[in-house]
Amino acid sequence: MSPVSQSIARKRSERRIAVRLPLRVRGRDARGFSFEEDTASENLCRSGAAFRTRFDVAIGSNLEIRIPAQGGVPRRDGQDFETQGKVVHISESPADGEKVVGVQFVGPRFQRMFRSESVY
């Protein structure tokens, strides 16, 4: 584990679960241009998520995140989960040039939990 990964792991109070859920992410890239992208989570917990993006976002930037209810996560009220996230880490994906972005939810927290897909 790299020193940066160790630092991030120490700051997390909750264990992230490897689960792929559809996400719609909206915000501004590092140059200030608005973007909206459909992607999927790499992992998530109640207080944050990580996902891949082709956009260059900056640490500390705020993003709007939506997980559709029909994405295998039916909520009791049938509504999509919507929150805001603050970018807390970014890493490059060597395989495809995308970035893996980690956000901490600064709006509502995600209330559903899943078993890791690596268990199946």
Stockholm file with secondary structure:
# STOCKHOLM 1.0

chainA/1-120         MSPVSQSIARKRSERRIAVRLPLRVRGRDARGFSFEEDTASENLCRSGAAFRTRFDVAIGSNLEIRIPAQGGVPRRDGQDFETQGKVVHISESPADGEKVVGVQFVGPRFQRMFRSESVY
#=GR chainA/1-120 SS CCHHHHHHHHHCSSCCBCCCCEEEEEEECTTSCEEEEEEEEEEEETTEEEEEESSCCCTTCEEEEEECTTTTCCCTTCCCEEEEEEEEEEEECTTTSCEEEEEEESSSCCCCCCCCGGGC
#=GC SS_cons         CCHHHHHHHHHCSSCCBCCCCEEEEEEECTTSCEEEEEEEEEEEETTEEEEEESSCCCTTCEEEEEECTTTTCCCTTCCCEEEEEEEEEEEECTTTSCEEEEEEESSSCCCCCCCCGGGC
//
